[in-house]
Amino acid sequence: MLLPRHSSSSLAACAPAVLKKNKNKRNRRLVLRTASVELLGVQMRWFGFGFNAFGQICVQEKSGRGESSSAPHQVKISHPAELSSHVDRSRCCLKTSQIRVSWSRRASLHLEGDSCLSLAGFGESVSSEDCGISKIESRGCKDLFISESHLTLAFPDRIETWDLQKREKSPSWSMDIKTDAEGSDVNLPLVPGGYIALKPPFYCTLPGHLKARSLALGAEHAVLLTATGAVYSWGLGSHGQLGHGGLTSEEEPRVVEALWGMPMTHVATGGWHSACISDGGDLYVWGWNESGQLGLPSRGLRKSQQKTSQQTGELCCDTSTPPDEKLKEEEEHEDVFISIQAFPALLDVSSSCEIRAVSCGSRHTAAVTTTGDLYTWGWGEYGQLGHQTVTSSDEPQRVEFFRAEQMRVLDVVCGTWNTFAAAVKEEVACAENSTKCTC
């Protein structure tokens, strides 16, 4: 994994940014919010694209003799590929309700009947004929959380963490839990009184006054959403990923003051950047922007694209301005590029609708609108943006595959270098929202 680099212009962007706010946006909010009703009970189809070196997305096809092909996995998948269905021991096809991913692995949770999970990627062998439960007993699991080395499972009465590298027959760590009287589910990595970390010691406490609703863990930082919609962050802050306006780290949860008074509904973290969605469907982003993962103009990305164009001979031959003067013009406008955004910036992904879901990869971001469109931006070298290319972009672009297939995206989950999206056919979405269909 590439480590972030500081640039000389990093601190120039440590100021709030408001981007292309559409004045008529809020007038359409009521209709769009109605259109974003959850499609409970609908058969979702999951698609993946991006880094696939370990078969996290697509696995090797079996030959007619039932033997696996010797061909290597396709490392880069630049267009959405539908994930194989999983079949349980009774030969019934399982619905995938939830997906969690790390750099080399994918864990799929099947919440129906006696719920269980399946694993794909490094060290796993999963196909359409193999549930892939491996040696981990997951029957009755209600939620999961995966890192590169450990898998955490939430059951109604306990939390279990399994070491994926040792392949033991029992969890390496566990704790008993008690849910409230209403039987609310655990929302990993949150657990009663604290949260589960990516590495030992697994259980970390949280101040009781925070009343956490959800928690997102980045490479070395965390962003927490409280029951009142306030956002707190802590951990490494060297690239502005904490949103406090500086580049210092925080050992304890600290409120993101720039968002105070604006209730949020969702938080997400990437390698060195963060994002959240307001109660009104607005998207805020902050942190490192070297690859355009914030959707803000990235000088490093533009320079890289220009160099590539020159090497491939695709650069337009414009003789009206000498190269030296062009470079001088770029330097004069250097302040429009943002390497680090240390305060939350309002990003207008689409002028016609609100945001319902967001997820962050190592250096890319994906968001789902209330109309069911998927937008991606940032680093795209492994095809993780889903635009059938391996180019990067510092501008949100719609993944046209789902529109072409007449599908509506409901959720998105970013892995480190890949992306997974859940979608349904447009007519199914309209049938579920027949009273207020905006097709």
The 8 nearest C-alpha neighbors of each residue, nearest first, counted from 0:
[[1, 2, 361, 415, 102, 3, 416, 270],
 [2, 0, 3, 4, 361, 362, 270, 416],
 [1, 3, 0, 4, 270, 271, 5, 361],
 [4, 2, 1, 5, 289, 271, 287, 238],
 [5, 3, 6, 2, 289, 238, 1, 287],
 [4, 6, 9, 3, 7, 238, 338, 8],
 [7, 5, 9, 8, 4, 338, 10, 339],
 [6, 8, 9, 5, 10, 11, 338, 4],
 [7, 9, 11, 6, 10, 338, 12, 337],
 [10, 8, 338, 339, 6, 11, 7, 12],
 [9, 11, 13, 12, 8, 339, 7, 338],
 [12, 10, 8, 9, 13, 334, 337, 14],
 [11, 13, 10, 340, 337, 14, 339, 9],
 [14, 12, 341, 340, 10, 11, 244, 342],
 [13, 15, 12, 342, 16, 341, 340, 244],
 [16, 14, 342, 344, 343, 17, 13, 340],
 [17, 15, 344, 18, 345, 14, 343, 342],
 [18, 16, 345, 344, 19, 15, 346, 20],
 [17, 19, 346, 20, 345, 347, 16, 344],
 [20, 18, 347, 21, 17, 346, 350, 345],
 [19, 21, 18, 347, 22, 17, 350, 24],
 [20, 22, 24, 23, 350, 19, 347, 351],
 [23, 21, 24, 20, 25, 26, 19, 350],
 [22, 24, 26, 21, 25, 27, 350, 351],
 [25, 23, 21, 26, 22, 27, 351, 350],
 [24, 26, 28, 27, 23, 22, 279, 29],
 [27, 25, 23, 24, 28, 29, 22, 30],
 [28, 26, 25, 24, 29, 30, 31, 23],
 [27, 29, 25, 31, 30, 26, 32, 24],
 [30, 28, 32, 31, 27, 33, 26, 25],
 [31, 29, 33, 32, 28, 27, 34, 435],
 [32, 30, 34, 28, 33, 29, 369, 27],
 [31, 33, 35, 29, 34, 30, 28, 369],
 [34, 32, 30, 31, 35, 36, 29, 435],
 [35, 33, 31, 32, 36, 435, 436, 30],
 [34, 36, 369, 32, 33, 37, 31, 370],
 [37, 35, 34, 33, 38, 32, 432, 431],
 [36, 38, 39, 35, 409, 431, 34, 432],
 [39, 37, 41, 36, 40, 431, 428, 432],
 [38, 40, 41, 37, 431, 36, 42, 43],
 [39, 41, 38, 42, 43, 37, 431, 96],
 [42, 40, 39, 38, 43, 423, 427, 431],
 [41, 43, 40, 44, 94, 423, 95, 422],
 [44, 42, 423, 422, 421, 41, 45, 95],
 [43, 45, 422, 421, 423, 42, 46, 81],
 [44, 46, 421, 420, 82, 81, 422, 43],
 [47, 45, 81, 80, 420, 79, 82, 419],
 [46, 48, 419, 79, 80, 418, 56, 81],
 [49, 47, 79, 76, 383, 418, 77, 417],
 [383, 48, 50, 417, 382, 381, 76, 75],
 [51, 49, 417, 75, 381, 416, 74, 52],
 [50, 52, 74, 54, 55, 53, 56, 75],
 [51, 53, 74, 54, 72, 50, 73, 55],
 [54, 52, 120, 121, 51, 55, 103, 72],
 [53, 55, 58, 120, 51, 57, 56, 52],
 [54, 56, 120, 119, 51, 105, 53, 104],
 [57, 55, 54, 47, 51, 82, 58, 48],
 [58, 56, 54, 55, 82, 59, 51, 80],
 [59, 57, 54, 60, 126, 56, 72, 125],
 [60, 58, 68, 61, 67, 72, 57, 70],
 [59, 61, 68, 67, 58, 62, 126, 66],
 [62, 60, 67, 66, 65, 68, 59, 63],
 [63, 61, 65, 64, 66, 67, 68, 60],
 [62, 64, 65, 61, 66, 67, 60, 68],
 [65, 63, 62, 66, 61, 67, 68, 60],
 [64, 66, 62, 63, 61, 67, 68, 60],
 [67, 65, 62, 61, 64, 68, 63, 60],
 [68, 66, 61, 62, 60, 69, 59, 65],
 [67, 69, 70, 61, 59, 60, 62, 66],
 [68, 70, 71, 67, 59, 66, 72, 60],
 [69, 71, 68, 72, 59, 67, 73, 60],
 [72, 70, 69, 73, 59, 68, 74, 52],
 [71, 73, 74, 52, 54, 59, 70, 58],
 [72, 74, 75, 51, 71, 52, 76, 57],
 [73, 75, 52, 51, 50, 72, 76, 381],
 [76, 74, 381, 50, 49, 73, 51, 382],
 [77, 75, 49, 48, 382, 78, 50, 74],
 [382, 76, 78, 387, 385, 388, 48, 49],
 [77, 79, 385, 387, 76, 48, 386, 80],
 [80, 78, 48, 47, 46, 385, 81, 77],
 [81, 79, 46, 47, 78, 48, 82, 56],
 [82, 80, 46, 45, 47, 83, 79, 44],
 [81, 83, 46, 45, 80, 56, 84, 47],
 [82, 84, 127, 85, 81, 126, 57, 56],
 [85, 83, 127, 82, 92, 86, 93, 94],
 [84, 86, 130, 93, 127, 92, 83, 129],
 [87, 85, 92, 91, 130, 90, 93, 128],
 [88, 86, 90, 89, 91, 130, 92, 85],
 [87, 89, 90, 86, 91, 130, 129, 128],
 [88, 90, 87, 91, 86, 92, 93, 130],
 [91, 89, 87, 88, 86, 92, 128, 93],
 [92, 90, 86, 89, 87, 93, 88, 85],
 [91, 93, 86, 85, 84, 90, 87, 94],
 [94, 92, 85, 86, 109, 91, 95, 84],
 [93, 95, 109, 96, 92, 42, 111, 110],
 [96, 94, 109, 97, 108, 107, 93, 110],
 [97, 95, 109, 108, 110, 94, 98, 107],
 [96, 98, 108, 95, 107, 99, 109, 110],
 [97, 99, 107, 106, 108, 100, 105, 96],
 [100, 98, 106, 105, 145, 144, 107, 97],
 [101, 99, 105, 414, 104, 106, 145, 98],
 [100, 102, 146, 104, 147, 103, 414, 145],
 [101, 103, 415, 104, 414, 147, 416, 100],
 [102, 104, 121, 120, 101, 53, 55, 147],
 [105, 103, 120, 101, 55, 121, 119, 100],
 [104, 106, 100, 119, 55, 118, 99, 120],
 [105, 107, 118, 99, 98, 117, 100, 119],
 [108, 106, 98, 117, 116, 97, 95, 118],
 [107, 109, 116, 97, 96, 95, 115, 110],
 [108, 110, 95, 96, 115, 114, 94, 116],
 [111, 109, 114, 96, 108, 112, 115, 141],
 [112, 110, 114, 109, 113, 94, 93, 115],
 [111, 113, 114, 110, 139, 109, 115, 93],
 [112, 114, 139, 138, 111, 115, 110, 140],
 [115, 113, 110, 139, 111, 109, 138, 112],
 [116, 114, 138, 137, 109, 140, 108, 139],
 [117, 115, 108, 107, 109, 132, 137, 106],
 [116, 118, 132, 131, 107, 106, 130, 108],
 [119, 117, 106, 131, 105, 132, 107, 123],
 [120, 118, 105, 55, 123, 125, 104, 106],
 [119, 121, 55, 104, 53, 54, 123, 103],
 [120, 122, 53, 123, 103, 104, 119, 54],
 [121, 123, 120, 124, 119, 53, 104, 164],
 [124, 122, 119, 120, 121, 125, 118, 131],
 [125, 123, 131, 119, 126, 122, 120, 129],
 [124, 126, 131, 129, 119, 123, 130, 127],
 [125, 127, 129, 128, 58, 83, 124, 85],
 [126, 128, 83, 84, 85, 129, 86, 125],
 [127, 129, 126, 86, 130, 85, 125, 84],
 [128, 130, 126, 131, 125, 127, 86, 85],
 [131, 129, 85, 86, 87, 132, 117, 128],
 [132, 130, 117, 125, 133, 129, 118, 124],
 [131, 133, 117, 130, 116, 135, 118, 134],
 [132, 134, 131, 135, 118, 123, 117, 136],
 [135, 133, 136, 132, 168, 166, 167, 131],
 [134, 136, 133, 137, 132, 168, 161, 169],
 [135, 137, 138, 134, 132, 133, 115, 168],
 [138, 136, 115, 140, 135, 116, 139, 132],
 [139, 137, 115, 114, 140, 113, 136, 116],
 [138, 140, 114, 113, 137, 115, 141, 154],
 [139, 141, 154, 137, 138, 153, 115, 114],
 [142, 140, 154, 153, 139, 110, 143, 114],
 [143, 141, 153, 140, 152, 187, 186, 185],
 [144, 142, 152, 151, 153, 187, 145, 141],
 [143, 145, 151, 150, 187, 99, 188, 152],
 [146, 144, 150, 149, 151, 100, 101, 99],
 [147, 145, 101, 149, 148, 197, 150, 144],
 [146, 148, 101, 149, 102, 145, 103, 104],
 [147, 149, 146, 163, 162, 164, 150, 145],
 [150, 148, 162, 146, 163, 161, 145, 147],
 [149, 151, 145, 161, 160, 144, 146, 152],
 [150, 152, 160, 144, 159, 143, 145, 161],
 [153, 151, 143, 159, 158, 142, 140, 160],
 [152, 154, 158, 142, 141, 140, 143, 157],
 [153, 155, 140, 157, 156, 141, 158, 139],
 [156, 154, 157, 153, 141, 184, 178, 176],
 [155, 157, 176, 154, 175, 177, 158, 178],
 [158, 156, 175, 176, 154, 174, 155, 153],
 [157, 159, 153, 174, 173, 152, 154, 175],
 [158, 160, 173, 152, 151, 170, 172, 161],
 [161, 159, 151, 172, 170, 150, 171, 173],
 [162, 160, 170, 150, 171, 149, 163, 151],
 [161, 163, 149, 164, 165, 171, 148, 166],
 [164, 162, 149, 148, 166, 165, 161, 150],
 [163, 165, 162, 166, 148, 149, 167, 161],
 [164, 166, 167, 162, 163, 161, 168, 148],
 [167, 165, 163, 164, 162, 168, 134, 161],
 [168, 166, 169, 165, 170, 162, 134, 161],
 [167, 169, 134, 166, 135, 170, 136, 161],
 [168, 170, 167, 171, 161, 135, 136, 166],
 [171, 169, 161, 172, 160, 159, 173, 168],
 [170, 172, 161, 160, 162, 169, 173, 159],
 [173, 171, 160, 170, 159, 161, 174, 201],
 [174, 172, 159, 158, 160, 170, 175, 157],
 [175, 173, 158, 157, 176, 159, 172, 156],
 [176, 174, 157, 156, 158, 173, 177, 159],
 [177, 175, 157, 156, 174, 178, 191, 158],
 [176, 178, 156, 179, 175, 191, 155, 157],
 [179, 177, 182, 183, 176, 180, 184, 155],
 [180, 178, 182, 181, 183, 177, 184, 191],
 [179, 181, 182, 178, 183, 177, 184, 155],
 [180, 182, 179, 183, 178, 184, 177, 155],
 [183, 181, 180, 179, 178, 184, 155, 177],
 [182, 184, 181, 178, 179, 185, 180, 155],
 [185, 183, 186, 182, 178, 155, 141, 142],
 [184, 186, 187, 190, 183, 153, 189, 142],
 [187, 185, 189, 188, 184, 213, 190, 142],
 [188, 186, 189, 185, 144, 190, 143, 142],
 [187, 189, 195, 194, 186, 144, 190, 214],
 [190, 188, 194, 187, 186, 193, 214, 195],
 [189, 191, 194, 193, 185, 192, 187, 188],
 [192, 190, 193, 189, 176, 194, 177, 178],
 [193, 191, 204, 205, 190, 207, 194, 206],
 [194, 192, 204, 205, 203, 190, 191, 189],
 [193, 195, 189, 190, 188, 203, 202, 196],
 [194, 196, 202, 201, 188, 203, 189, 197],
 [197, 195, 201, 198, 202, 194, 203, 199],
 [196, 198, 146, 195, 201, 199, 149, 216],
 [197, 199, 196, 201, 200, 149, 148, 146],
 [200, 198, 201, 196, 197, 202, 195, 172],
 [199, 201, 202, 198, 196, 203, 195, 197],
 [202, 200, 199, 196, 195, 198, 203, 197],
 [201, 203, 195, 200, 194, 196, 204, 193],
 [204, 202, 194, 193, 195, 201, 205, 196],
 [203, 205, 193, 192, 194, 202, 206, 207],
 [204, 206, 193, 207, 192, 203, 194, 209],
 [207, 205, 208, 209, 204, 192, 193, 210],
 [206, 208, 209, 205, 210, 192, 211, 193],
 [207, 209, 206, 210, 205, 211, 225, 226],
 [208, 210, 211, 207, 206, 225, 205, 226],
 [211, 209, 225, 208, 226, 207, 212, 206],
 [210, 212, 225, 209, 213, 226, 224, 223],
 [211, 213, 225, 226, 224, 210, 214, 223],
 [214, 212, 224, 211, 223, 189, 186, 215],
 [213, 215, 223, 222, 224, 189, 188, 216],
 [216, 214, 222, 267, 268, 221, 223, 266],
 [215, 217, 221, 268, 220, 222, 214, 218],
 [218, 216, 268, 220, 269, 270, 219, 221],
 [217, 219, 270, 220, 271, 269, 216, 361],
 [220, 218, 217, 235, 234, 221, 216, 270],
 [219, 221, 234, 217, 235, 233, 218, 216],
 [220, 222, 216, 232, 233, 215, 217, 234],
 [223, 221, 232, 215, 231, 214, 216, 266],
 [222, 224, 214, 231, 230, 213, 232, 215],
 [225, 223, 230, 213, 212, 229, 211, 228],
 [226, 224, 211, 212, 228, 229, 227, 210],
 [225, 227, 212, 228, 210, 211, 224, 229],
 [226, 228, 225, 229, 262, 224, 263, 210],
 [229, 227, 262, 263, 225, 226, 224, 264],
 [228, 230, 225, 227, 224, 262, 263, 259],
 [229, 231, 224, 223, 255, 254, 225, 228],
 [232, 230, 254, 223, 253, 255, 252, 222],
 [233, 231, 222, 252, 253, 241, 221, 223],
 [234, 232, 249, 252, 221, 251, 220, 250],
 [233, 235, 220, 249, 248, 250, 219, 221],
 [234, 236, 248, 220, 219, 237, 249, 233],
 [235, 237, 248, 247, 246, 239, 241, 238],
 [238, 236, 246, 247, 239, 235, 248, 240],
 [239, 237, 287, 240, 286, 236, 246, 339],
 [238, 240, 341, 286, 246, 236, 241, 242],
 [239, 241, 286, 272, 238, 236, 242, 271],
 [242, 240, 232, 239, 236, 243, 233, 286],
 [241, 243, 342, 341, 240, 244, 239, 343],
 [244, 242, 241, 245, 255, 342, 341, 256],
 [243, 245, 341, 342, 242, 13, 239, 14],
 [246, 244, 243, 247, 341, 239, 13, 242],
 [245, 247, 237, 236, 239, 238, 248, 244],
 [248, 246, 236, 245, 237, 249, 235, 239],
 [247, 249, 236, 235, 234, 237, 246, 250],
 [248, 250, 233, 234, 251, 235, 247, 236],
 [251, 249, 234, 233, 248, 252, 235, 253],
 [250, 252, 249, 233, 253, 234, 232, 205],
 [253, 251, 233, 232, 231, 254, 250, 249],
 [254, 252, 231, 232, 251, 233, 255, 249],
 [253, 255, 231, 256, 230, 232, 252, 229],
 [256, 254, 231, 257, 230, 258, 243, 242],
 [255, 257, 259, 258, 254, 243, 230, 242],
 [256, 258, 255, 259, 343, 342, 243, 242],
 [259, 257, 256, 261, 255, 260, 230, 229],
 [258, 260, 256, 261, 257, 229, 255, 262],
 [259, 261, 262, 258, 229, 228, 256, 257],
 [260, 262, 259, 258, 263, 277, 228, 229],
 [263, 261, 228, 278, 277, 229, 260, 227],
 [262, 264, 277, 228, 278, 276, 265, 261],
 [265, 263, 278, 277, 276, 228, 262, 266],
 [264, 266, 276, 275, 263, 267, 224, 277],
 [267, 265, 275, 274, 215, 224, 276, 222],
 [268, 266, 274, 215, 358, 273, 275, 359],
 [269, 267, 273, 217, 359, 215, 272, 216],
 [270, 268, 359, 360, 361, 217, 272, 271],
 [269, 271, 361, 218, 217, 272, 362, 360],
 [270, 272, 269, 240, 287, 286, 238, 218],
 [273, 271, 286, 240, 269, 287, 285, 268],
 [272, 274, 268, 285, 267, 284, 240, 269],
 [275, 273, 284, 267, 283, 266, 268, 285],
 [274, 276, 266, 283, 265, 282, 267, 277],
 [277, 275, 282, 265, 281, 263, 264, 280],
 [278, 276, 263, 281, 280, 279, 264, 262],
 [277, 279, 263, 264, 280, 262, 276, 281],
 [278, 280, 277, 281, 28, 353, 276, 25],
 [279, 281, 353, 354, 277, 278, 276, 355],
 [282, 280, 277, 276, 279, 354, 353, 283],
 [283, 281, 276, 346, 275, 345, 277, 280],
 [282, 284, 345, 344, 275, 274, 343, 346],
 [285, 283, 274, 344, 343, 273, 293, 345],
 [286, 284, 343, 340, 273, 272, 341, 342],
 [285, 287, 240, 272, 239, 340, 341, 238],
 [288, 286, 339, 238, 272, 271, 289, 338],
 [287, 289, 291, 338, 292, 290, 293, 339],
 [288, 290, 338, 291, 299, 297, 287, 300],
 [291, 289, 378, 377, 288, 292, 300, 362],
 [292, 290, 393, 377, 288, 297, 294, 293],
 [293, 291, 377, 363, 288, 362, 290, 294],
 [294, 292, 295, 291, 288, 284, 285, 377],
 [293, 295, 393, 394, 291, 292, 395, 376],
 [294, 296, 293, 393, 291, 297, 337, 394],
 [297, 295, 336, 393, 337, 298, 291, 294],
 [298, 296, 336, 291, 300, 299, 337, 289],
 [299, 297, 301, 336, 300, 302, 296, 337],
 [300, 298, 302, 297, 301, 289, 303, 290],
 [299, 301, 303, 297, 298, 302, 290, 304],
 [300, 302, 304, 298, 303, 299, 305, 297],
 [303, 301, 305, 299, 300, 304, 298, 306],
 [302, 304, 300, 306, 301, 305, 299, 307],
 [303, 305, 307, 301, 306, 302, 308, 300],
 [306, 304, 302, 308, 307, 303, 301, 309],
 [307, 305, 303, 309, 304, 308, 302, 310],
 [308, 306, 304, 310, 305, 309, 303, 311],
 [309, 307, 313, 314, 305, 311, 306, 310],
 [308, 310, 312, 306, 314, 307, 311, 305],
 [311, 309, 307, 308, 312, 306, 313, 314],
 [312, 310, 308, 313, 309, 307, 314, 306],
 [311, 313, 309, 310, 314, 308, 315, 307],
 [314, 312, 308, 311, 309, 315, 310, 307],
 [315, 313, 308, 309, 312, 316, 305, 311],
 [314, 316, 317, 313, 312, 308, 309, 318],
 [317, 315, 318, 314, 313, 319, 312, 309],
 [316, 318, 319, 315, 320, 321, 314, 322],
 [319, 317, 320, 316, 321, 322, 315, 325],
 [318, 320, 317, 321, 316, 322, 325, 324],
 [321, 319, 318, 325, 322, 324, 317, 323],
 [320, 322, 324, 323, 325, 318, 319, 317],
 [323, 321, 325, 324, 326, 320, 318, 327],
 [324, 322, 326, 325, 321, 327, 320, 328],
 [323, 325, 327, 326, 321, 322, 328, 320],
 [326, 324, 322, 328, 327, 323, 329, 321],
 [325, 327, 329, 323, 324, 328, 322, 330],
 [326, 328, 324, 330, 325, 329, 331, 323],
 [327, 329, 325, 331, 326, 330, 324, 332],
 [330, 328, 326, 332, 327, 331, 333, 325],
 [329, 331, 333, 327, 332, 328, 326, 334],
 [330, 332, 328, 329, 333, 327, 334, 326],
 [333, 331, 329, 330, 334, 335, 328, 336],
 [334, 332, 330, 335, 331, 336, 329, 298],
 [333, 335, 336, 332, 11, 337, 331, 12],
 [336, 334, 333, 332, 337, 296, 298, 12],
 [337, 335, 296, 297, 298, 334, 333, 338],
 [336, 338, 12, 297, 339, 296, 335, 295],
 [337, 339, 288, 9, 289, 287, 297, 336],
 [338, 340, 287, 9, 286, 288, 337, 12],
 [341, 339, 286, 285, 13, 12, 342, 239],
 [340, 342, 239, 244, 13, 242, 286, 285],
 [341, 343, 242, 244, 15, 340, 14, 285],
 [344, 342, 285, 284, 283, 242, 15, 345],
 [345, 343, 16, 283, 284, 17, 15, 285],
 [346, 344, 283, 17, 18, 282, 16, 347],
 [347, 345, 18, 282, 348, 283, 344, 284],
 [346, 348, 349, 19, 18, 20, 350, 345],
 [347, 349, 346, 395, 350, 374, 282, 354],
 [350, 348, 351, 347, 352, 353, 368, 395],
 [349, 351, 21, 352, 347, 24, 348, 20],
 [352, 350, 349, 24, 353, 27, 21, 23],
 [353, 351, 350, 349, 369, 368, 31, 370],
 [352, 354, 280, 368, 369, 281, 355, 31],
 [355, 353, 368, 280, 367, 369, 356, 281],
 [354, 356, 368, 369, 367, 280, 353, 357],
 [357, 355, 367, 366, 354, 410, 411, 358],
 [358, 356, 366, 365, 367, 267, 411, 359],
 [357, 359, 365, 413, 267, 412, 364, 411],
 [360, 358, 364, 269, 268, 413, 363, 267],
 [361, 359, 415, 269, 413, 363, 414, 362],
 [360, 362, 270, 415, 269, 363, 416, 359],
 [363, 361, 292, 360, 378, 377, 290, 270],
 [362, 364, 377, 292, 360, 378, 376, 359],
 [363, 365, 359, 376, 375, 292, 360, 358],
 [366, 364, 375, 358, 374, 357, 359, 376],
 [365, 367, 357, 374, 356, 373, 358, 375],
 [368, 366, 373, 356, 372, 355, 354, 371],
 [369, 367, 354, 370, 371, 372, 355, 353],
 [368, 370, 35, 371, 355, 353, 354, 31],
 [371, 369, 368, 372, 352, 34, 35, 31],
 [370, 372, 407, 408, 368, 369, 409, 367],
 [373, 371, 368, 367, 370, 408, 407, 374],
 [372, 374, 367, 398, 397, 366, 408, 368],
 [375, 373, 397, 396, 366, 365, 395, 398],
 [376, 374, 365, 384, 395, 396, 364, 366],
 [375, 377, 395, 392, 364, 363, 393, 394],
 [378, 376, 292, 363, 291, 392, 290, 393],
 [377, 379, 391, 363, 290, 362, 380, 292],
 [380, 378, 391, 390, 382, 389, 383, 384],
 [379, 381, 389, 382, 390, 378, 391, 383],
 [382, 380, 49, 75, 50, 383, 379, 389],
 [77, 381, 383, 49, 389, 379, 384, 76],
 [49, 382, 384, 417, 379, 48, 385, 381],
 [385, 383, 375, 382, 379, 386, 376, 77],
 [386, 384, 78, 77, 383, 387, 382, 79],
 [385, 387, 388, 384, 398, 78, 77, 382],
 [388, 386, 77, 78, 385, 382, 389, 76],
 [389, 387, 386, 390, 77, 382, 385, 379],
 [388, 390, 380, 382, 379, 381, 77, 391],
 [391, 389, 379, 388, 380, 392, 378, 382],
 [390, 392, 379, 378, 377, 380, 389, 393],
 [393, 391, 377, 376, 394, 291, 378, 390],
 [392, 394, 291, 294, 377, 295, 376, 296],
 [393, 395, 294, 392, 376, 396, 295, 291],
 [396, 394, 376, 375, 374, 348, 294, 393],
 [397, 395, 374, 375, 394, 398, 376, 392],
 [396, 398, 374, 373, 399, 375, 372, 395],
 [399, 397, 400, 373, 374, 386, 385, 396],
 [398, 400, 402, 401, 397, 403, 386, 373],
 [399, 401, 403, 402, 398, 404, 79, 78],
 [402, 400, 406, 404, 403, 399, 405, 398],
 [401, 403, 405, 399, 404, 400, 406, 372],
 [404, 402, 400, 401, 405, 399, 406, 398],
 [403, 405, 401, 402, 406, 400, 424, 399],
 [406, 404, 402, 403, 425, 401, 424, 407],
 [405, 407, 424, 425, 401, 404, 423, 402],
 [406, 408, 371, 422, 423, 425, 424, 409],
 [409, 407, 422, 371, 421, 372, 410, 373],
 [410, 408, 422, 421, 371, 407, 367, 411],
 [409, 411, 421, 420, 408, 356, 367, 412],
 [410, 412, 420, 419, 421, 358, 413, 357],
 [413, 411, 419, 358, 418, 420, 414, 410],
 [414, 412, 418, 360, 358, 359, 417, 419],
 [413, 415, 417, 100, 360, 416, 418, 101],
 [414, 416, 360, 361, 102, 417, 101, 413],
 [417, 415, 50, 414, 49, 360, 383, 361],
 [418, 416, 49, 383, 414, 50, 48, 413],
 [417, 419, 413, 48, 47, 383, 414, 412],
 [418, 420, 47, 412, 46, 411, 413, 48],
 [419, 421, 411, 46, 45, 410, 412, 47],
 [422, 420, 45, 410, 44, 409, 408, 43],
 [421, 423, 408, 407, 44, 409, 43, 406],
 [424, 422, 43, 407, 406, 44, 425, 427],
 [423, 425, 406, 427, 426, 405, 407, 428],
 [424, 426, 406, 428, 427, 405, 407, 429],
 [425, 427, 429, 428, 424, 430, 405, 406],
 [428, 426, 430, 424, 429, 425, 431, 423],
 [429, 427, 425, 431, 426, 430, 432, 424],
 [428, 430, 432, 426, 427, 431, 433, 436],
 [429, 431, 433, 427, 432, 428, 426, 436],
 [430, 432, 428, 429, 433, 427, 38, 434],
 [433, 431, 429, 436, 430, 434, 435, 428],
 [434, 432, 430, 436, 429, 435, 431, 428],
 [433, 435, 432, 436, 431, 430, 429, 33],
 [436, 434, 433, 432, 34, 437, 33, 30],
 [435, 437, 433, 432, 429, 438, 434, 34],
 [438, 436, 435, 34, 370, 429, 31, 30],
 [437, 436, 429, 425, 370, 426, 428, 34]]
